[in-house]
Amino acid sequence: MAAGSEYRDGYFTCADGLQLHFRDYPGPAGSVPLLCLPGLTRNVRDFADFASRMSPRHRTLVLEFRGRGESDFDPEPQRYLPPIYARDAIELLDYLGIAKAVFVGTSLGGIVAMLIAVMAGARIAGSILNDVGPELSEAGLDRIRTYVGSGKSFSTWAEAAEAVAENQARLPAAWGPAEWKLMARRLCKVGADGRIHFDYDPGIAEPFRTATGKPDVDMWPLFDALAKHPLLILRGEHSELFTAAALEAIASRNANIHTAIVAGAGHAPELDEPEAIVAIDRFLAEVEAP
């Protein structure tokens, strides 16, 4: 988890007036750009290593969803919803004058990519879904509900690291205190009160917590729209949210989808694991093949 390479911090104003933050890692003008979409409680720092590795070959953008990091908090928490995030992502492409991109979505970010396939499918050159699909386990969702938006704060980075490890079910199991502390520094910040807080608006939990049972929306049609374009799906070997059975259901439905299992990972892979690197590089080479 090294520090990222050079990038430009950018800001744009979306349709409802919020100012959203993104990072722009430079890359060759002739290659397809990548647009990274983080998970529910994540921010632009989550893709620092991935963007640094990819930017010599692809311009790599990372959108910080509203309510996270340096993006404005939404005064109406009920707008913290995937269709709104999808609209924001499309508006970022418009702002930058980018016609098409490969969407790289971790967890929530992958759901946003599915929605974009329906809302603006012509913008998709391909997609990489990181530990997410059209079927998610209720046990995994329940785990997320136990910690998102809890408002907890910590007096030391060691305490924050312990909380992050617990939230992540202590996966990868090979990680020790040093790795968990680095992840805590990605996910948290020091607040005005001098304590360490998760770097997002606790209000993002309101729509998520009020949802009960299975999603009201059948995500299979959204997924099928995304699968009309080149698609790679990565799954953490021990992921509780995106199960092996869910990945098998996808493979049985569409044999053209690329898949890879990331050994030892939970929810969600870091994208720097050997299996992830090989699968992503091979996939992007195919997307760009004439």
C-alpha positions as CSV (number, residue, x, y, z in Angstrom):
1,M,0.0,0.0,0.0
2,A,2.5,2.6,-1.2
3,A,1.7,6.2,-1.7
4,G,0.2,7.1,-5.0
5,S,2.1,8.5,-8.0
6,E,1.5,12.1,-9.2
7,Y,-2.1,13.0,-9.8
8,R,-4.2,16.1,-10.1
9,D,-7.0,16.8,-7.6
10,G,-10.1,18.0,-9.4
11,Y,-13.5,19.3,-8.4
12,F,-16.7,19.8,-10.3
13,T,-20.2,20.9,-9.4
14,C,-22.9,18.3,-10.1
15,A,-26.5,19.0,-11.1
16,D,-27.8,19.5,-7.6
17,G,-25.1,21.9,-6.7
18,L,-22.7,19.8,-4.6
19,Q,-19.0,20.0,-5.3
20,L,-17.4,16.6,-5.8
21,H,-13.8,15.7,-5.7
22,F,-11.8,13.4,-8.0
23,R,-8.3,12.4,-8.6
24,D,-6.8,12.3,-12.1
25,Y,-3.8,10.2,-12.7
26,P,-2.2,11.0,-16.2
27,G,-1.9,8.4,-18.9
28,P,-1.3,8.0,-22.6
29,A,-3.9,9.9,-24.7
30,G,-4.5,7.0,-27.0
31,S,-5.5,4.4,-24.4
32,V,-9.0,4.0,-22.9
33,P,-9.3,5.8,-19.6
34,L,-10.3,4.0,-16.4
35,L,-12.9,5.4,-14.0
36,C,-12.7,4.0,-10.5
37,L,-15.8,3.9,-8.3
38,P,-15.2,3.2,-4.6
39,G,-17.1,1.1,-2.1
40,L,-19.7,2.4,0.4
41,T,-17.4,3.8,3.1
42,R,-14.3,4.3,0.9
43,N,-12.7,7.3,-0.7
44,V,-10.2,8.2,-3.4
45,R,-7.3,6.9,-1.3
46,D,-8.7,3.4,-1.7
47,F,-7.5,3.3,-5.3
48,A,-4.1,5.0,-4.8
49,D,-1.9,1.9,-5.5
50,F,-4.1,0.7,-8.3
51,A,-4.2,4.1,-10.0
52,S,-0.4,4.4,-9.6
53,R,0.2,1.0,-11.3
54,M,-2.3,1.7,-14.1
55,S,-1.6,5.3,-15.0
56,P,1.6,4.7,-17.0
57,R,-0.7,2.8,-19.5
58,H,-4.1,4.4,-18.8
59,R,-5.4,7.7,-17.6
60,T,-7.0,6.7,-14.3
61,L,-9.7,8.7,-12.6
62,V,-11.1,8.1,-9.2
63,L,-14.4,9.7,-8.2
64,E,-15.1,10.4,-4.5
65,F,-18.8,9.9,-4.1
66,R,-20.8,12.6,-2.4
67,G,-20.5,12.4,1.4
68,R,-17.0,11.0,1.3
69,G,-13.6,12.6,1.7
70,E,-13.3,16.0,0.1
71,S,-16.6,15.7,-1.7
72,D,-19.5,17.8,-0.2
73,F,-21.8,16.1,2.2
74,D,-25.4,15.9,0.9
75,P,-27.8,17.9,3.1
76,E,-30.5,15.4,2.2
77,P,-29.2,11.9,3.2
78,Q,-31.9,10.2,1.3
79,R,-30.0,11.2,-1.9
80,Y,-27.2,8.8,-0.9
81,L,-28.4,6.3,-3.4
82,P,-26.7,4.4,-6.3
83,P,-28.8,6.1,-9.0
84,I,-27.6,9.5,-7.8
85,Y,-24.0,8.3,-7.6
86,A,-24.4,7.0,-11.2
87,R,-25.6,10.4,-12.4
88,D,-22.6,12.0,-10.7
89,A,-20.2,9.6,-12.4
90,I,-21.7,10.4,-15.8
91,E,-21.5,14.1,-15.1
92,L,-17.8,13.7,-14.3
93,L,-17.2,12.1,-17.7
94,D,-19.1,15.0,-19.3
95,Y,-17.1,17.5,-17.3
96,L,-13.8,16.0,-18.5
97,G,-15.0,15.4,-22.1
98,I,-14.6,11.7,-21.9
99,A,-16.8,9.7,-24.2
100,K,-16.0,6.2,-22.9
101,A,-14.2,4.6,-20.0
102,V,-13.6,1.2,-18.4
103,F,-15.4,1.4,-15.1
104,V,-13.7,-0.2,-12.1
105,G,-16.2,-0.6,-9.3
106,T,-15.6,-2.0,-5.9
107,S,-18.7,-3.2,-4.1
108,L,-21.1,-0.2,-4.2
109,G,-19.0,1.1,-7.1
110,G,-19.9,-2.0,-9.1
111,I,-23.6,-1.5,-8.5
112,V,-23.2,2.1,-9.8
113,A,-21.5,0.7,-12.9
114,M,-24.5,-1.6,-13.5
115,L,-26.8,1.4,-13.3
116,I,-24.6,3.4,-15.7
117,A,-25.0,0.5,-18.2
118,V,-28.7,1.2,-18.2
119,M,-28.6,5.0,-17.9
120,A,-25.7,5.7,-20.4
121,G,-24.5,2.4,-21.8
122,A,-22.6,4.1,-24.7
123,R,-20.1,5.4,-22.1
124,I,-18.9,1.9,-21.2
125,A,-15.9,0.5,-22.9
126,G,-15.8,-2.3,-20.4
127,S,-16.1,-2.9,-16.7
128,I,-14.2,-4.6,-13.8
129,L,-16.4,-5.5,-10.9
130,N,-14.5,-6.0,-7.6
131,D,-16.4,-8.4,-5.3
132,V,-19.9,-7.5,-6.4
133,G,-22.6,-8.9,-8.6
134,P,-26.4,-8.9,-9.1
135,E,-26.9,-11.1,-6.0
136,L,-25.5,-10.2,-2.6
137,S,-25.8,-12.2,0.5
138,E,-28.0,-10.9,3.4
139,A,-25.3,-12.1,5.9
140,G,-22.7,-9.9,4.2
141,L,-25.1,-6.9,4.1
142,D,-26.0,-7.4,7.7
143,R,-22.3,-7.2,8.6
144,I,-21.9,-3.9,6.8
145,R,-25.0,-2.6,8.6
146,T,-23.3,-3.3,12.0
147,Y,-20.6,-0.7,11.4
148,V,-21.5,1.8,8.7
149,G,-22.5,5.2,10.0
150,S,-21.9,4.2,13.6
151,G,-20.2,7.5,14.4
152,K,-17.3,5.8,16.3
153,S,-14.1,7.7,16.8
154,F,-10.7,6.7,18.1
155,S,-7.9,8.3,20.2
156,T,-5.1,6.4,18.4
157,W,-4.4,4.9,15.0
158,A,-3.9,1.6,16.7
159,E,-7.5,1.7,17.9
160,A,-8.7,2.7,14.5
161,A,-6.8,-0.1,12.9
162,E,-8.4,-2.6,15.3
163,A,-11.8,-1.4,14.4
164,V,-11.1,-1.5,10.6
165,A,-9.8,-5.1,11.0
166,E,-12.9,-6.1,12.9
167,N,-15.1,-4.5,10.2
168,Q,-13.3,-6.4,7.5
169,A,-13.6,-9.8,9.3
170,R,-9.8,-9.7,9.7
171,L,-9.3,-10.6,6.1
172,P,-6.8,-11.0,4.6
173,A,-5.8,-13.3,7.5
174,A,-2.1,-12.7,6.7
175,W,-2.3,-9.0,7.5
176,G,-0.9,-7.8,10.8
177,P,-1.0,-4.5,12.8
178,A,1.1,-2.6,10.2
179,E,-1.2,-3.5,7.3
180,W,-4.3,-2.7,9.2
181,K,-2.9,0.6,10.4
182,L,-2.2,1.6,6.8
183,M,-5.7,0.7,5.8
184,A,-7.1,2.8,8.7
185,R,-5.1,5.8,7.4
186,R,-6.8,5.2,4.0
187,L,-10.3,5.1,5.5
188,C,-10.1,7.6,8.4
189,K,-8.9,11.1,9.1
190,V,-8.2,13.3,12.2
191,G,-11.2,15.5,12.9
192,A,-11.3,19.0,14.3
193,D,-11.7,17.5,17.8
194,G,-8.3,15.8,17.5
195,R,-9.9,12.3,17.3
196,I,-9.8,9.9,14.4
197,H,-13.0,9.4,12.5
198,F,-14.1,7.5,9.4
199,D,-13.8,9.8,6.4
200,Y,-17.4,9.9,5.4
201,D,-20.7,11.5,6.3
202,P,-22.5,9.1,8.8
203,G,-25.7,10.0,6.9
204,I,-24.7,7.7,4.1
205,A,-26.0,4.9,6.3
206,E,-29.6,6.2,6.4
207,P,-30.8,4.8,3.1
208,F,-28.7,1.6,3.6
209,R,-30.0,0.9,7.1
210,T,-33.7,1.5,6.3
211,A,-33.5,-1.1,3.5
212,T,-34.7,-4.4,4.7
213,G,-34.5,-7.9,3.2
214,K,-33.7,-8.3,-0.5
215,P,-33.3,-5.2,-2.7
216,D,-36.5,-3.9,-4.1
217,V,-34.8,-3.7,-7.5
218,D,-34.0,-6.9,-9.4
219,M,-30.3,-6.2,-10.3
220,W,-30.1,-8.9,-12.9
221,P,-31.4,-6.7,-15.8
222,L,-28.9,-4.1,-14.7
223,F,-26.1,-6.7,-14.7
224,D,-27.2,-8.1,-18.1
225,A,-26.9,-4.5,-19.5
226,L,-23.4,-4.2,-18.2
227,A,-22.5,-7.7,-19.5
228,K,-23.2,-6.5,-23.1
229,H,-19.8,-4.9,-22.8
230,P,-16.5,-6.6,-21.9
231,L,-16.6,-7.6,-18.3
232,L,-14.2,-9.0,-15.7
233,I,-15.5,-10.0,-12.2
234,L,-13.1,-10.5,-9.3
235,R,-14.2,-12.3,-6.1
236,G,-12.4,-12.5,-2.8
237,E,-12.0,-16.2,-1.9
238,H,-13.6,-15.6,1.5
239,S,-16.0,-12.9,0.7
240,E,-19.1,-13.0,2.8
241,L,-21.0,-10.5,0.6
242,F,-20.4,-11.9,-2.9
243,T,-20.6,-15.7,-2.5
244,A,-19.1,-18.5,-4.6
245,A,-22.7,-19.5,-5.6
246,A,-23.4,-16.0,-6.8
247,L,-20.4,-16.0,-9.0
248,E,-21.3,-19.5,-10.3
249,A,-24.8,-18.2,-11.2
250,I,-23.2,-15.4,-13.3
251,A,-20.9,-17.8,-15.1
252,S,-23.7,-20.2,-15.9
253,R,-25.7,-17.3,-17.4
254,N,-23.0,-15.7,-19.5
255,A,-19.9,-17.7,-20.6
256,N,-18.2,-14.7,-22.1
257,I,-17.6,-13.0,-18.8
258,H,-14.1,-13.1,-17.4
259,T,-13.8,-14.2,-13.8
260,A,-10.9,-14.5,-11.2
261,I,-10.8,-15.6,-7.6
262,V,-8.4,-13.7,-5.3
263,A,-6.9,-16.2,-2.9
264,G,-7.1,-15.3,0.8
265,A,-9.1,-12.1,0.2
266,G,-12.4,-11.2,1.8
267,H,-14.6,-8.3,0.8
268,A,-13.0,-6.8,-1.1
269,P,-9.7,-7.6,-2.9
270,E,-7.1,-4.8,-2.9
271,L,-6.5,-5.3,-6.7
272,D,-2.7,-5.7,-6.1
273,E,-2.9,-9.4,-5.5
274,P,-1.2,-11.6,-8.1
275,E,-4.4,-13.1,-9.4
276,A,-6.0,-9.6,-9.7
277,I,-3.0,-8.1,-11.5
278,V,-2.9,-10.9,-14.1
279,A,-6.6,-10.9,-14.7
280,I,-6.9,-7.1,-15.0
281,D,-3.9,-6.7,-17.3
282,R,-5.1,-9.5,-19.6
283,F,-8.6,-8.0,-19.6
284,L,-7.5,-4.5,-20.4
285,A,-5.3,-5.8,-23.2
286,E,-8.4,-7.5,-24.7
287,V,-10.5,-4.4,-24.4
288,E,-7.9,-2.4,-26.3
289,A,-7.2,-5.0,-28.9
290,P,-8.1,-3.9,-32.4
